Amino acid sequence: SSEGGQLQLKEIGSPDTLFVEDTVSIPVRWRAQGFKKGSVNLKLLLSRNDGNGNKRLKEVYKKEIKLETGEDLRDVLSFIVPKDAEYQGDQDLAVEIEYKADGVTFKDSLKRTVRVADSKIKILYIEHSPRWEFKFLQPALVNRFEKRCKVDFILVNA
């Protein structure tokens, strides 16, 4: 029908691993056609099976945006990964989009499996004598990524 509408999530751009207490930006691509006015609700959820077949959901982001129509609409959803112990390990990261108007609801969702980690990455850097790369790599790893990385440097000929 010419009055019909279409709402579809196309893509979620999330990394494979999320680190606890990091700010993560998830780009989302979607499309909307056949709508005249209104707003769209975007939700970002982390979910996990608790072992008994029940899903535990945690809403980490919610946004209401003015409806636009188009084939390639983009938005970025930013949130801080929760430190809850129950939301670590393998999780389903789901994006839900919903449009409501005049008693009619259009809804779509897309999910992706991610790993939520609360550990540091261990790096061991061994060099015979300090090269040019060492001069820039050492301060970058020690200062900038100290929250996420545990770095040990060994220079044989120092």
C-alpha positions as CSV (number, residue, x, y, z in Angstrom):
1,S,0.0,0.0,0.0
2,S,1.1,3.6,-0.6
3,E,0.3,4.4,3.1
4,G,2.6,1.6,4.5
5,G,5.8,2.3,6.3
6,Q,9.0,0.4,6.7
7,L,11.5,0.5,9.5
8,Q,14.7,-1.6,9.4
9,L,18.0,-1.8,11.3
10,K,20.8,-2.5,8.8
11,E,24.0,-2.8,10.8
12,I,25.6,-2.5,14.2
13,G,29.3,-1.6,14.3
14,S,30.5,-3.0,17.6
15,P,33.9,-4.4,18.6
16,D,34.3,-8.0,19.6
17,T,35.4,-7.2,23.1
18,L,34.2,-4.4,25.4
19,F,36.2,-3.5,28.5
20,V,34.5,-2.6,31.8
21,E,34.1,1.1,32.6
22,D,35.2,2.1,29.0
23,T,33.1,4.5,27.0
24,V,32.0,2.7,23.8
25,S,30.5,4.3,20.7
26,I,28.4,2.0,18.6
27,P,27.5,3.2,15.1
28,V,24.1,2.1,13.9
29,R,22.7,2.2,10.3
30,W,19.0,2.0,9.7
31,R,16.3,3.0,7.2
32,A,12.8,4.4,7.4
33,Q,10.3,4.9,4.6
34,G,6.7,5.8,4.4
35,F,6.5,7.8,7.6
36,K,5.4,11.5,7.7
37,K,6.1,12.7,11.3
38,G,6.9,11.5,14.7
39,S,9.9,10.2,16.6
40,V,11.9,7.0,16.8
41,N,13.2,5.3,20.0
42,L,16.6,3.6,19.9
43,K,17.6,1.3,22.8
44,L,20.8,-0.5,23.4
45,L,20.6,-3.6,25.6
46,L,23.1,-6.1,27.1
47,S,21.5,-9.5,27.8
48,R,22.8,-12.7,29.2
49,N,21.3,-16.1,29.9
50,D,21.3,-16.9,33.6
51,G,21.6,-20.7,33.2
52,N,18.0,-21.4,33.9
53,G,16.8,-20.4,30.4
54,N,15.9,-16.8,31.6
55,K,17.4,-13.8,29.9
56,R,18.6,-10.9,32.1
57,L,18.4,-7.6,30.3
58,K,20.2,-4.3,31.1
59,E,19.3,-1.2,29.2
60,V,22.6,0.7,28.7
61,Y,21.4,3.5,26.4
62,K,18.1,5.0,25.2
63,K,17.6,7.8,22.8
64,E,14.6,9.4,21.2
65,I,15.2,11.1,17.8
66,K,13.1,13.0,15.4
67,L,12.0,10.8,12.5
68,E,13.7,11.2,9.2
69,T,13.0,9.2,6.1
70,G,15.8,7.7,4.0
71,E,17.7,4.6,3.0
72,D,21.0,5.2,4.9
73,L,20.3,6.9,8.3
74,R,23.1,6.8,10.8
75,D,23.4,7.4,14.5
76,V,26.0,6.7,17.2
77,L,25.0,5.3,20.5
78,S,27.6,5.9,23.3
79,F,27.6,4.3,26.7
80,I,29.8,3.2,29.6
81,V,30.2,-0.5,29.9
82,P,28.7,-1.6,33.3
83,K,31.0,-3.2,35.9
84,D,28.3,-5.6,37.2
85,A,29.8,-9.1,37.6
86,E,26.8,-10.7,36.1
87,Y,27.3,-8.8,32.9
88,Q,30.8,-10.0,32.2
89,G,31.7,-12.7,29.8
90,D,29.8,-13.4,26.6
91,Q,26.8,-11.1,26.1
92,D,24.3,-10.3,23.5
93,L,24.4,-6.6,22.5
94,A,21.0,-5.7,21.0
95,V,19.8,-2.6,19.4
96,E,16.0,-2.0,19.2
97,I,14.3,0.6,17.1
98,E,10.6,1.5,17.6
99,Y,8.2,3.9,16.0
100,K,4.7,4.5,17.4
101,A,2.0,6.7,15.9
102,D,-1.8,6.5,15.8
103,G,-1.9,3.1,17.6
104,V,0.4,1.5,15.0
105,T,3.8,0.2,16.1
106,F,6.8,-0.6,13.9
107,K,9.7,-2.3,15.6
108,D,12.9,-4.0,14.6
109,S,15.9,-5.3,16.5
110,L,19.4,-6.6,15.7
111,K,21.9,-8.3,18.0
112,R,25.5,-9.2,18.1
113,T,27.5,-11.3,20.5
114,V,30.3,-9.4,22.3
115,R,32.7,-10.3,25.2
116,V,32.7,-8.1,28.2
117,A,36.1,-8.2,30.0
118,D,37.3,-6.8,33.3
119,S,41.0,-7.9,33.0
120,K,44.1,-6.2,31.7
121,I,45.9,-7.2,28.5
122,K,49.4,-8.4,29.3
123,I,52.1,-7.3,27.0
124,L,55.8,-8.4,27.1
125,Y,58.1,-6.3,24.8
126,I,61.6,-7.7,24.3
127,E,64.2,-5.7,22.4
128,H,67.9,-6.2,21.9
129,S,68.7,-2.5,21.8
130,P,66.2,0.4,21.8
131,R,65.1,1.2,18.2
132,W,63.1,4.2,17.0
133,E,59.8,2.3,17.5
134,F,60.6,1.7,21.2
135,K,61.0,5.4,21.8
136,F,57.3,6.0,20.9
137,L,55.8,2.6,21.9
138,Q,57.0,2.7,25.5
139,P,55.4,6.0,26.6
140,A,52.2,5.2,24.6
141,L,51.6,1.9,26.3
142,V,52.8,2.9,29.8
143,N,51.0,6.2,30.1
144,R,48.0,6.1,27.7
145,F,46.8,2.6,28.1
146,E,47.8,1.9,31.8
147,K,44.2,1.3,32.7
148,R,43.7,-1.5,30.2
149,C,47.3,-2.9,29.7
150,K,49.9,-4.3,31.9
151,V,53.2,-3.8,30.0
152,D,56.7,-5.2,30.8
153,F,59.7,-4.0,28.7
154,I,63.0,-6.0,28.6
155,L,66.0,-4.4,26.9
156,V,68.9,-6.9,26.5
157,N,71.5,-4.2,25.5
158,A,70.4,-1.2,27.6
